[in-house]
Amino acid sequence: PAAAMVAATIFAALVTVIAGIIRTRRRRKKARIAMEGESAAARHQCACGALAPVRRASHAAHPCNLEPVPPSSGVRSYVMVLANPRSGGQAGKRIVRTAVSALEFGDDRGAASTVAELRLLDQAGLQSAVERLQEVMEGGAGSFDSVRVLVCGGDGSFGWVLQALADASLFVPVAVLPLGTGNDMARCLGWGSSAPRSIVDGGFAGLRHWVGAVNAAEPMFADMWSVEVSVWADHEPSVTAMRRGMIRSVRDGTERTLPSLSTEVAMMNYMSVGADAEVVWGVEKRRTNHARLNQALFALVGASLVAAPRVALWEQVAYVRADGHDVTVAMLDLARYRGFIMLNIPSYAAGADLWRTARRLPPTCPVASISDISPADAQDMCDGYLDVAVLRSLIQLGGHVGTRTGALGGLWRLARASHVEIGFDDASPPVFVHIDGEALRLTRPRKIEVRRRERRVCVLRRVDKE
């Protein structure tokens, strides 16, 4: 049965890839036809002054190194555009190739109403953007009625920018142009599952259209979470370095060892511990520039882990606490579980609503009677609580994600809490953790602790859907 399941999963993955390639070719053909008309319209607008580039960037120059363009006195809205060149199968690079550091968009009367500045979303570009936003917010670059940020990238890029703004004490609402694989936050905020090709390849006209939607979007609060993971430290002189606890991370194919025995990561969407996180680890090590192939990788890596499973998580965890309540006893009732999933938003793995399809704990389970952490039916990304679920197997998780139903079961609503702790014995095998696209491998794991940050962030929900 296991071999048949693996074969079926691989076949389904191949069908997904082939179908995706066919749909992509059709979309590109339609986009080329549409762009011929859009390019002519964009040239006409630039000639008339309604949409004119303020300054063009040299192909040899980095947009982050250009001097900011002073906005005209009539400008009332400012948008900082941050484009990740590695997102969306290099779609981010096509946005960067608009080759402008700033644009002034005109309103219907021809007066300047919006300034949009472009930065590459890398370490230097993000720092440059934060400094520029500080200048704008302090009024040193002109007077604006609104200041907003647009992130062209995936969920990881979106969270990275929000964390940088929070660390700099900048309370600026952030929108997204979805270029990632799952785009779960973008789905929840109404920005769609992927960026329209006409926007990505539309040059000035495409950027202007999306920035207009950003200006019209509705600000809302969202919780941000802090995830601290740590490993055991053995101070005996006879213990070799190989036996010491270690934290390794992987993202976009780059694997590295962290120098300390603990690390703290910001979370916006969701995190997982155990089997699901190990799948993400395998995908991130092999990540490609093609979104469809990345989606197929999840099925292939998951199938390989089903065929050769590791030690189950239930054999490694020493205790689980939710808002101070010991819920380890529930783990005994849900024997042989393989993972935890903690959700801040109602979208997981490209749109699956796991909390809706997860089952409630059996009435006989002692944890079900603890009202303080009793799971709610609906999710809210700004209620101050995480929704914690327990996973039985990867095959059943695949059923939730693939069919968008809970027909296969294997997923239970454990608790609703603002503080979660998971502890491990010092002899525990390695444990995998996934936090908003970043995968960690903990050798000799000690504790995973999740807390809500005191200050919420501000995001933008789209209201002008076409």
Secondary structure, DSSP 8 states (H G I E B T S, - for coil): -HHHHHHHHHHHHHHHHHHHHHHHHHHHHHHHHHHHHHHHHHHHHHHHTSEEEEEE--TTS-GGGS------TT--EEEEEEE-TTSTTTHHHHHHTT-EEEEEEE-TTS-EEEEEEEEESSHHHHHHHHHHHHHHHTTTT---SEEEEEEEE-HHHHHHHHHHHHHTT----EEEEE-SSS-HHHHHTTS-SS--HHHHS-HHHHHHHHHHHHHH-EEEEE--EEEEEEE-----TTS-GGGS-EEEEEETTEEEE-SSSEEEEEESSEEEEEHHHHHHHHHHHT--S-HHHHHHHHHHHHHHHHHS----GGGTEEEEEETTEE-HHHHHHTTT--EEEEESSS-BTTTB-HHHHSEE--TTSGGGG-GGG---SS--TTSS-EEEEEE--HHHHHHHHHHSS-TT--EEEEEEESEEEEEE-TT---EEEEETTEEEEEESEEEEEEEE-SS-EEEEE-----
